[in-house]
Amino acid sequence: MSEFLKWTTGGKIQLPDFQRGYKWEDERIRQLLVTILRGHPLGVVMLLKTGNDQIRFKPRPVEGVILADETEPDWLLLDGQQRLTSLTQALTGAGVVETEDSRGKKLSRRYYVHIKTALAGDDRLDDAIVSVPGDGVVRSNFGRDIDLDLSDEDKEREHGYFPLRLLFGGAETVNWLFALQDGTGAEFHANVVGPASTYNIPAIELDTSTSKSAVATVFEKVNTGGLALNVFELLTATFAGDKAYYDTHGVDFRLNDDWRDTQQVLSAYPVLAGLENTDFLQAIGLLASYHGPTATTAKKEDILRLELTDYLTWAPKVREALKWVAGFLDSQHIHTAADVPYPKQIVPLATIKVVLGDDADVHGVHKALRQWYWCGVLGELYGAAIESRFARDLEQVPAWARSHDDKMPRPKTIEDASFVESRLHSMRTRNSAAYKGVYALLMAQGTVDWLVNQPFDKAHFLDMQVDIHHIFPKAWCLKNDIDDELRESIVNKTPLAKKTNIKLSGHAPSVYLKSLESQVGIPISELDTIIAAHQVDVAALREDRFVAFFVARRAALCALIEEAMSKAVAHDIEARAVEGGTETSQAFESEPDDPEDEPADECGDSLIP
């Protein structure tokens, strides 16, 4: 371990720039030191040998180490950062570790061994090792009383506390111990300091043939206690080590800074708030490969091969395309990030826009893009194994959308998409992309709110605090033994403003509609027209005929879906009612209830109490 400390403090071992910051708690560091002094195994560290032409990660010193010059490391530390940083700070220099307590409060700490307790036996080592404030002074009574002062060497010896900063101090350690007045220095050196000098830390060294994708895999496997490393962080270090950029600009390229600039540009578009830095890189990687000599790809190992020149070429184009994507989603009545059915589908949509350029807004092309988008959403095709689909989308959709040729083969996403009627039964929460999709389609039919008569467009959506609510209230359904599969289905839900939902209650529709009529101040026929635009059979609603309402609305939603996908819905349910308001079906397994699916108003009086 003494060699490891020389290498970390001297710069032979450094961190790749993508490594997250040091963050270990005080007690965890103390227990690590107990492990060392007891001679128990510490665990393996993993090092990457430098000099690999394919991996040019920018290095940085272990936290707390200040190098006099830009020392080139021999190894980059891939696994073991927290342990080696803790040991480097605690056992070298002033021995002060910048850490935090169990509540996350920032602290500076030093670590000592109480000599007499340690000499009482190995089983007392845990009690012997103590953590004190960074200045060496333990205070109480809100800092007014000093309980222990270890602020200099004489006071350390006076109270019998050996500073662990001297555990590997050589002659300095010997001088400190032999200046003890009680004569315990030799015994402590023999029983504690001496054994520590032979403590070994096993290491795995990855040689210069290691690929960047292998490094990424290593991080996915070893970072089980924290967040897995992603492509963005790896490329952060790669781009920062780009010599050509440095030679031209005199500074390293900072990917994090560029991403912050991108976030600032996109902050004006709430629907893009869920876009991640890895999504942005994936779009760039798709475009770089699409225009390059190799196959179009969105796989992580291929994105890791991105050159900085690729990034600088395509990043501005993707930013501009994302603004267009926000407008496209708004036109489909998808206004917030929470309502985007598949956030990852934004990636191929943005790249398709880049390839199409201004053609994306040509009427026929835009119509084709709409069909592709809704086939992906309602066919539920972007939930898994999406990287290959992204590549196919980019290769197939632009040419097909431009062709206006019915004989041209349709993109695979459109060919793969299908929707069966029974799926409407199991769509009951926001966990389903198709649920969000039908919600948006309902708002796109010229619908307005039942009470305030405002459309569900971007200008009014957020102000009205629109959400999706039950049409036949939950309380009424429970009283009338309506099966929960039908009650919670999206067939029994529609978008409404928060104010409107508060005005409604858990009563039968025939009751709450009368109350609504007295408040909206328009003829009943006009109110019926407004409600009917929500694909509701108003006569069945007014007469509280749930099954008739359900069957009619299910058919209407199937028609909306068919129009959006330009594909027929498979009808796998017989439209027949049975006693108790249930139907025989081959429905999909129901999704779990969404606790936020129906927020109650502040008085507890809502459409769904």
KOLRO-846876 format. One line per 4 residues: number of its first residue (from 1); their letters; for each residue y, z negated, x negated of C-alpha. Coordinates in nm, 2 decimals. Layout:
NUM = a = Y/Z/X | ...
***
This chain:
1 = msef = 0.00/0.00/0.00 | 0.23/-0.06/-0.29 | 0.21/0.31/-0.37 | 0.29/0.40/-0.01
5 = lkwt = 0.61/0.19/-0.03 | 0.72/0.36/-0.35 | 0.66/0.70/-0.19 | 0.86/0.62/0.13
9 = tggk = 1.15/0.45/-0.05 | 1.16/0.73/-0.32 | 1.14/1.02/-0.07 | 0.79/1.15/-0.17
13 = iqlp = 0.69/1.07/0.19 | 0.94/1.18/0.45 | 0.93/1.26/0.82 | 0.95/1.60/0.98
17 = dfqr = 1.28/1.62/1.16 | 1.12/1.65/1.50 | 0.97/1.30/1.49 | 1.13/1.07/1.74
21 = gykw = 1.32/0.76/1.62 | 1.17/0.43/1.50 | 1.11/0.19/1.78 | 0.89/-0.11/1.73
25 = eder = 0.94/-0.46/1.88 | 0.99/-0.77/1.67 | 0.65/-0.93/1.76 | 0.46/-0.61/1.69
29 = irql = 0.61/-0.60/1.34 | 0.52/-0.97/1.28 | 0.16/-0.91/1.39 | 0.14/-0.60/1.16
33 = lvti = 0.24/-0.83/0.87 | -0.03/-1.08/0.98 | -0.28/-0.80/0.97 | -0.18/-0.71/0.61
37 = lrgh = -0.20/-1.07/0.48 | -0.53/-1.13/0.64 | -0.66/-0.81/0.48 | -0.76/-0.66/0.81
41 = plgv = -0.76/-0.28/0.85 | -0.43/-0.12/0.94 | -0.56/0.22/1.06 | -0.53/0.57/0.92
45 = vmll = -0.21/0.75/0.86 | -0.19/1.13/0.85 | 0.01/1.33/0.60 | 0.09/1.70/0.58
49 = ktgn = 0.12/1.84/0.23 | 0.44/2.04/0.18 | 0.47/2.38/0.03 | 0.32/2.57/0.33
53 = dqir = 0.52/2.89/0.37 | 0.43/2.91/0.74 | 0.56/2.56/0.82 | 0.92/2.50/0.70
57 = fkpr = 0.99/2.17/0.88 | 1.32/2.01/0.78 | 1.24/1.67/0.64 | 1.43/1.34/0.68
61 = pveg = 1.38/1.01/0.51 | 1.19/0.72/0.67 | 1.44/0.53/0.88 | 1.63/0.27/0.67
65 = vila = 1.57/0.46/0.34 | 1.88/0.62/0.18 | 1.81/0.88/-0.08 | 2.06/0.95/-0.36
69 = dete = 2.00/1.32/-0.34 | 1.82/1.58/-0.13 | 1.47/1.48/-0.26 | 1.20/1.72/-0.16
73 = pdwl = 0.90/1.54/-0.02 | 0.54/1.59/-0.13 | 0.41/1.49/0.21 | 0.54/1.48/0.57
77 = lldg = 0.42/1.18/0.77 | 0.26/1.31/1.10 | 0.10/0.99/1.22 | 0.18/0.63/1.11
81 = qqrl = 0.56/0.65/1.14 | 0.61/0.32/1.32 | 0.37/0.13/1.09 | 0.51/0.27/0.76
85 = tslt = 0.87/0.23/0.87 | 0.81/-0.13/0.97 | 0.64/-0.20/0.64 | 0.91/-0.02/0.44
89 = qalt = 1.19/-0.21/0.60 | 1.02/-0.55/0.60 | 0.87/-0.54/0.25 | 1.14/-0.36/0.04
93 = gagv = 1.51/-0.40/-0.03 | 1.68/-0.67/0.17 | 1.38/-0.70/0.40 | 1.59/-0.65/0.71
97 = vete = 1.43/-0.46/1.00 | 1.64/-0.31/1.27 | 1.42/-0.37/1.58 | 1.44/-0.51/1.93
101 = dsrg = 1.29/-0.79/2.14 | 1.05/-0.76/2.43 | 1.34/-0.68/2.67 | 1.47/-0.40/2.45
105 = kkls = 1.77/-0.60/2.31 | 1.86/-0.47/1.96 | 1.79/-0.72/1.68 | 1.80/-0.74/1.30
109 = rryy = 1.51/-0.95/1.17 | 1.37/-1.08/0.84 | 1.01/-1.20/0.79 | 0.89/-1.50/0.60
113 = vhik = 0.57/-1.69/0.52 | 0.58/-2.07/0.54 | 0.40/-2.15/0.22 | 0.23/-2.48/0.31
117 = tala = 0.10/-2.34/0.64 | -0.04/-2.03/0.48 | -0.22/-2.24/0.21 | -0.38/-2.45/0.49
121 = gddr = -0.63/-2.16/0.55 | -0.67/-1.81/0.66 | -0.68/-1.91/1.02 | -0.32/-2.05/0.99
125 = ldda = -0.16/-1.72/0.87 | -0.06/-1.62/1.22 | 0.14/-1.95/1.25 | 0.27/-1.91/0.89
129 = ivsv = 0.45/-1.58/0.93 | 0.78/-1.61/1.11 | 1.06/-1.38/1.22 | 1.42/-1.50/1.17
133 = pgdg = 1.76/-1.33/1.23 | 1.87/-1.07/0.97 | 2.12/-1.31/0.81 | 1.84/-1.56/0.75
137 = vvrs = 2.00/-1.83/0.98 | 1.82/-1.97/1.29 | 2.07/-2.11/1.54 | 2.05/-2.29/1.87
141 = nfgr = 2.29/-2.43/2.13 | 2.45/-2.08/2.17 | 2.50/-2.04/1.80 | 2.67/-2.38/1.74
145 = didl = 2.38/-2.56/1.57 | 2.19/-2.44/1.26 | 1.82/-2.52/1.28 | 1.71/-2.33/0.96
149 = dlsd = 1.91/-2.17/0.69 | 1.73/-1.91/0.46 | 2.04/-1.72/0.37 | 1.98/-1.73/-0.01
153 = edke = 1.70/-1.78/-0.25 | 1.77/-2.14/-0.32 | 1.76/-2.23/0.05 | 1.44/-2.02/0.10
157 = rehg = 1.27/-2.23/-0.17 | 1.42/-2.55/-0.05 | 1.26/-2.50/0.29 | 0.94/-2.35/0.16
161 = yfpl = 0.96/-2.00/0.31 | 0.85/-1.70/0.10 | 1.05/-1.39/0.18 | 0.81/-1.10/0.25
165 = rllf = 1.06/-0.86/0.10 | 0.92/-0.98/-0.23 | 0.55/-0.93/-0.15 | 0.54/-0.64/-0.39
169 = ggae = 0.84/-0.75/-0.60 | 0.65/-0.78/-0.93 | 0.84/-0.99/-1.19 | 1.10/-1.09/-0.93
173 = tvnw = 0.82/-1.23/-0.71 | 0.68/-1.43/-1.00 | 1.02/-1.57/-1.09 | 1.08/-1.67/-0.73
177 = lfal = 0.75/-1.85/-0.70 | 0.75/-2.03/-1.03 | 1.10/-2.17/-0.95 | 0.94/-2.37/-0.66
181 = qdgt = 0.98/-2.74/-0.72 | 0.66/-2.85/-0.56 | 0.43/-2.65/-0.79 | 0.27/-2.44/-0.51
185 = gaef = 0.38/-2.11/-0.66 | 0.07/-2.04/-0.86 | -0.16/-2.12/-0.57 | 0.04/-1.91/-0.32
189 = hanv = 0.04/-1.62/-0.57 | -0.34/-1.64/-0.61 | -0.42/-1.68/-0.24 | -0.16/-1.47/-0.07
193 = vgpa = 0.04/-1.24/-0.30 | -0.24/-1.13/-0.52 | -0.48/-1.02/-0.25 | -0.20/-0.82/-0.08
197 = styn = -0.15/-0.62/-0.40 | -0.49/-0.46/-0.35 | -0.44/-0.38/0.01 | -0.53/-0.02/0.09
201 = ipai = -0.42/0.22/0.36 | -0.65/0.51/0.43 | -0.49/0.85/0.48 | -0.59/1.19/0.61
205 = eldt = -0.41/1.47/0.42 | -0.36/1.81/0.59 | -0.34/2.07/0.32 | -0.10/2.37/0.29
209 = stsk = -0.33/2.60/0.49 | -0.27/2.40/0.81 | -0.11/2.60/1.09 | 0.18/2.50/1.30
213 = sava = -0.03/2.51/1.61 | -0.27/2.27/1.44 | 0.01/2.03/1.37 | 0.10/2.05/1.74
217 = tvfe = -0.26/1.97/1.84 | -0.26/1.67/1.60 | 0.04/1.53/1.77 | -0.11/1.58/2.12
221 = kvnt = -0.42/1.38/2.00 | -0.25/1.10/1.80 | 0.05/1.03/2.02 | -0.16/0.85/2.29
225 = ggla = 0.07/0.55/2.28 | 0.39/0.75/2.34 | 0.52/1.09/2.46 | 0.33/1.39/2.34
229 = lnvf = 0.52/1.61/2.10 | 0.63/1.94/2.26 | 0.70/2.29/2.13 | 1.08/2.23/2.14
233 = ellt = 1.06/1.94/1.90 | 0.84/2.13/1.66 | 1.08/2.43/1.66 | 1.38/2.20/1.62
237 = atfa = 1.25/2.12/1.27 | 1.14/2.48/1.20 | 1.48/2.63/1.29 | 1.66/2.35/1.10
241 = gdka = 1.47/2.46/0.79 | 1.56/2.83/0.82 | 1.71/2.92/0.48 | 1.86/3.25/0.58
245 = yydt = 2.07/3.09/0.86 | 2.18/2.82/0.62 | 2.28/3.07/0.35 | 2.48/3.26/0.61
249 = hgvd = 2.65/2.98/0.80 | 2.65/2.69/0.54 | 2.48/2.46/0.80 | 2.14/2.41/0.95
253 = frln = 2.08/2.55/1.30 | 2.05/2.25/1.54 | 1.83/2.34/1.83 | 1.92/2.02/2.01
257 = ddwr = 2.29/2.10/2.00 | 2.23/2.45/2.13 | 2.02/2.31/2.42 | 2.30/2.07/2.51
261 = dtqq = 2.53/2.37/2.53 | 2.28/2.54/2.76 | 2.26/2.23/2.98 | 2.64/2.23/3.00
265 = vlsa = 2.64/2.59/3.11 | 2.37/2.53/3.37 | 2.51/2.20/3.50 | 2.71/2.39/3.76
269 = ypvl = 2.38/2.49/3.93 | 2.21/2.19/4.09 | 1.90/2.39/4.17 | 1.83/2.43/3.80
273 = agle = 1.86/2.06/3.72 | 1.48/2.03/3.67 | 1.47/2.30/3.40 | 1.33/2.16/3.07
277 = ntdf = 1.39/2.27/2.72 | 1.03/2.39/2.69 | 1.08/2.61/2.99 | 1.39/2.77/2.82
281 = lqai = 1.18/2.83/2.50 | 0.89/2.97/2.70 | 1.12/3.23/2.86 | 1.26/3.32/2.52
285 = glla = 0.90/3.34/2.38 | 0.79/3.57/2.66 | 1.08/3.81/2.60 | 1.04/3.81/2.23
289 = syhg = 0.67/3.90/2.26 | 0.73/4.15/2.54 | 0.97/4.34/2.31 | 0.76/4.29/2.00
293 = ptat = 0.46/4.45/1.85 | 0.21/4.20/1.99 | 0.08/4.12/2.34 | 0.32/3.95/2.58
297 = takk = 0.24/3.58/2.57 | 0.36/3.24/2.70 | 0.11/3.03/2.51 | 0.23/2.74/2.31
301 = edil = 0.07/2.85/1.99 | 0.25/3.18/2.01 | 0.58/3.03/2.10 | 0.55/2.82/1.79
305 = rlel = 0.57/3.14/1.59 | 0.92/3.22/1.72 | 1.16/3.30/1.45 | 1.52/3.18/1.47
309 = tdyl = 1.64/3.54/1.49 | 1.42/3.58/1.81 | 1.58/3.27/1.96 | 1.94/3.38/1.88
313 = twap = 1.87/3.72/2.03 | 1.72/3.61/2.36 | 1.87/3.27/2.43 | 2.21/3.41/2.55
317 = kvre = 2.03/3.66/2.78 | 1.81/3.39/2.93 | 2.12/3.17/3.00 | 2.29/3.44/3.19
321 = alkw = 1.96/3.52/3.38 | 1.93/3.16/3.48 | 2.27/3.17/3.65 | 2.13/3.47/3.85
325 = vagf = 1.82/3.28/3.93 | 2.03/3.00/4.08 | 2.19/3.25/4.31 | 1.86/3.40/4.40
329 = ldsq = 1.71/3.06/4.49 | 2.02/2.98/4.70 | 1.98/3.30/4.89 | 1.63/3.19/4.97
333 = hiht = 1.78/2.85/5.10 | 1.65/2.66/4.80 | 1.95/2.46/4.71 | 1.84/2.16/4.50
337 = aadv = 1.59/2.10/4.21 | 1.38/1.88/4.43 | 1.33/2.16/4.68 | 1.22/2.42/4.42
341 = pypk = 0.85/2.49/4.52 | 0.74/2.57/4.16 | 0.99/2.48/3.89 | 0.78/2.66/3.64
345 = qivp = 0.81/2.99/3.84 | 1.18/2.99/3.73 | 1.05/3.10/3.38 | 0.90/3.44/3.48
349 = lati = 1.18/3.49/3.73 | 1.45/3.46/3.46 | 1.26/3.69/3.22 | 1.21/3.95/3.49
353 = kvvl = 1.59/3.94/3.55 | 1.66/4.00/3.18 | 1.43/4.31/3.18 | 1.57/4.44/3.51
357 = gdda = 1.94/4.38/3.42 | 2.17/4.49/3.70 | 1.89/4.66/3.88 | 1.77/4.32/4.00
361 = dvhg = 2.05/4.33/4.26 | 1.97/4.68/4.39 | 1.85/4.63/4.75 | 1.50/4.77/4.72
365 = vhka = 1.44/4.59/4.39 | 1.57/4.26/4.52 | 1.34/4.29/4.83 | 1.04/4.35/4.60
369 = lrqw = 1.14/4.04/4.39 | 1.16/3.84/4.71 | 0.80/3.95/4.80 | 0.67/3.86/4.46
373 = ywcg = 0.84/3.52/4.46 | 0.71/3.42/4.80 | 0.36/3.54/4.73 | 0.36/3.31/4.43
377 = vlge = 0.49/3.01/4.64 | 0.29/3.05/4.96 | -0.02/3.17/4.77 | 0.02/2.85/4.56
381 = lyga = -0.04/3.04/4.24 | 0.17/2.85/3.99 | 0.00/2.51/3.99 | -0.24/2.57/3.70
385 = aies = -0.33/2.82/3.43 | 0.02/2.97/3.45 | 0.07/3.10/3.10 | -0.14/3.42/3.15
389 = rfar = 0.03/3.47/3.49 | 0.37/3.45/3.34 | 0.28/3.73/3.09 | 0.14/3.95/3.36
393 = dleq = 0.44/3.89/3.58 | 0.68/4.01/3.31 | 0.46/4.31/3.23 | 0.40/4.42/3.59
397 = vpaw = 0.69/4.31/3.82 | 0.99/4.49/3.67 | 0.83/4.84/3.67 | 0.67/4.79/4.01
401 = arsh = 1.00/4.66/4.17 | 1.20/4.96/4.03 | 0.94/5.22/4.14 | 0.99/5.21/4.52
405 = ddkm = 0.64/5.37/4.52 | 0.39/5.24/4.77 | 0.11/5.40/4.57 | 0.19/5.21/4.25
409 = prpk = -0.05/4.92/4.19 | 0.11/4.59/4.30 | 0.15/4.30/4.05 | -0.15/4.07/4.03
413 = tied = 0.04/3.78/4.17 | 0.09/3.97/4.49 | -0.27/4.09/4.50 | -0.40/3.73/4.44
417 = asfv = -0.18/3.57/4.70 | -0.33/3.48/5.04 | -0.25/3.23/5.31 | -0.48/3.10/5.58
421 = esrl = -0.36/2.95/5.90 | -0.54/2.62/5.86 | -0.34/2.55/5.55 | -0.05/2.47/5.78
425 = hsmr = -0.25/2.17/5.90 | -0.28/2.01/5.55 | 0.08/2.08/5.44 | 0.23/1.75/5.51
429 = trns = 0.44/1.64/5.20 | 0.67/1.77/4.93 | 0.38/1.75/4.69 | 0.29/2.09/4.82
433 = aayk = 0.48/2.40/4.69 | 0.39/2.59/5.01 | 0.54/2.30/5.22 | 0.87/2.34/5.04
437 = gvya = 0.84/2.71/5.08 | 0.80/2.70/5.46 | 1.09/2.44/5.48 | 1.31/2.70/5.30
441 = llma = 1.19/2.99/5.52 | 1.28/2.79/5.83 | 1.64/2.74/5.71 | 1.67/3.11/5.63
445 = qgtv = 1.62/3.23/5.99 | 1.98/3.19/6.09 | 1.90/2.83/6.19 | 2.17/2.57/6.24
449 = dwlv = 2.16/2.20/6.29 | 2.09/2.08/6.64 | 2.39/1.84/6.65 | 2.66/1.96/6.42
453 = nqpf = 2.59/2.34/6.46 | 2.63/2.41/6.08 | 2.40/2.66/5.90 | 2.17/2.53/5.62
457 = dkah = 2.35/2.73/5.35 | 2.46/2.60/5.01 | 2.81/2.51/5.14 | 2.68/2.27/5.41
461 = fldm = 2.33/2.17/5.29 | 2.43/1.88/5.06 | 2.72/1.76/5.28 | 2.49/1.73/5.58
465 = qvdi = 2.22/1.55/5.37 | 1.96/1.78/5.52 | 1.60/1.67/5.51 | 1.28/1.77/5.70
469 = hhif = 1.20/1.56/6.00 | 0.94/1.53/6.28 | 1.00/1.72/6.60 | 0.76/1.52/6.81
473 = pkaw = 0.84/1.17/6.68 | 0.58/0.97/6.50 | 0.61/0.68/6.73 | 0.56/0.90/7.04
477 = clkn = 0.26/1.07/6.87 | 0.10/0.73/6.80 | 0.14/0.62/7.16 | -0.01/0.95/7.28
481 = didd = -0.31/0.96/7.04 | -0.20/1.27/6.86 | -0.42/1.33/6.57 | -0.25/1.26/6.24
485 = elre = -0.35/1.60/6.10 | -0.13/1.76/6.36 | 0.14/1.50/6.38 | 0.21/1.51/6.00
489 = sivn = 0.17/1.88/5.95 | 0.47/2.09/5.87 | 0.42/2.25/6.20 | 0.56/1.94/6.36
493 = ktpl = 0.86/1.92/6.12 | 1.20/2.10/6.09 | 1.52/2.07/5.88 | 1.79/1.85/6.03
497 = akkt = 2.10/1.68/5.91 | 2.09/1.31/5.84 | 2.35/1.25/6.11 | 2.13/1.44/6.36
501 = nikl = 1.82/1.24/6.27 | 2.01/0.91/6.33 | 2.11/1.03/6.67 | 1.75/1.09/6.77
505 = sgha = 1.49/0.82/6.84 | 1.12/0.77/6.86 | 1.11/0.87/7.23 | 0.96/1.17/7.38
509 = psvy = 1.14/1.50/7.32 | 1.22/1.52/7.69 | 1.41/1.19/7.65 | 1.59/1.25/7.32
513 = lksl = 1.69/1.60/7.42 | 1.88/1.47/7.73 | 2.06/1.23/7.50 | 2.14/1.51/7.26
517 = esqv = 2.27/1.73/7.54 | 2.54/1.47/7.63 | 2.66/1.46/7.27 | 2.67/1.83/7.16
521 = gipi = 2.91/1.94/7.44 | 2.76/2.29/7.49 | 2.56/2.44/7.77 | 2.19/2.36/7.77
525 = seld = 2.10/2.72/7.73 | 2.30/2.73/7.40 | 2.13/2.42/7.28 | 1.79/2.58/7.37
529 = tiia = 1.88/2.89/7.17 | 1.97/2.67/6.86 | 1.64/2.48/6.89 | 1.44/2.80/6.95
533 = ahqv = 1.57/2.95/6.62 | 1.37/2.67/6.45 | 1.06/2.86/6.58 | 1.01/2.60/6.86
537 = dvaa = 0.88/2.67/7.21 | 1.16/2.49/7.39 | 0.98/2.48/7.72 | 0.68/2.31/7.57
541 = lred = 0.91/2.07/7.39 | 1.11/1.98/7.70 | 0.79/1.91/7.89 | 0.64/1.70/7.61
545 = rfva = 0.34/1.94/7.58 | 0.25/1.87/7.22 | -0.05/2.10/7.19 | 0.12/2.40/7.35
549 = ffva = 0.42/2.34/7.12 | 0.19/2.31/6.82 | -0.01/2.62/6.88 | 0.30/2.83/6.95
553 = rraa = 0.49/2.70/6.65 | 0.19/2.75/6.42 | 0.18/3.11/6.52 | 0.55/3.15/6.47
557 = lcal = 0.53/3.00/6.12 | 0.24/3.24/6.04 | 0.47/3.52/6.13 | 0.74/3.39/5.90
561 = ieea = 0.49/3.37/5.62 | 0.36/3.72/5.68 | 0.72/3.85/5.67 | 0.79/3.67/5.34
565 = mska = 0.47/3.78/5.17 | 0.44/4.12/5.34 | 0.08/4.03/5.37 | -0.13/3.93/5.68
569 = vahd = -0.22/3.56/5.73 | -0.59/3.49/5.78 | -0.64/3.33/6.12 | -0.92/3.09/6.08
573 = iear = -0.85/2.85/6.37 | -0.91/2.90/6.74 | -0.60/2.82/6.94 | -0.75/2.59/7.19
577 = aveg = -0.66/2.23/7.29 | -0.90/1.95/7.33 | -0.87/1.61/7.49 | -0.64/1.38/7.29
581 = gtet = -0.42/1.65/7.15 | -0.64/1.75/6.86 | -0.79/2.08/6.77 | -1.11/2.20/6.60
585 = sqaf = -1.03/2.35/6.27 | -1.15/2.43/5.92 | -0.83/2.27/5.78 | -0.79/2.20/5.41
589 = esep = -0.81/1.84/5.30 | -0.49/1.66/5.40 | -0.24/1.56/5.15 | -0.14/1.19/5.12
593 = ddpe = 0.16/1.06/5.30 | 0.49/1.10/5.12 | 0.67/0.76/5.13 | 1.00/0.95/5.12
597 = depa = 0.90/1.21/5.37 | 1.10/1.06/5.66 | 1.38/0.82/5.55 | 1.49/0.58/5.83
601 = decg = 1.86/0.54/5.91 | 2.04/0.22/5.83 | 1.97/0.09/6.18 | 1.60/0.17/6.16
605 = dsli = 1.65/0.42/6.45 | 1.54/0.76/6.35 | 1.34/1.05/6.47 | 1.05/0.88/6.29
609 = p = 1.10/0.50/6.32
***
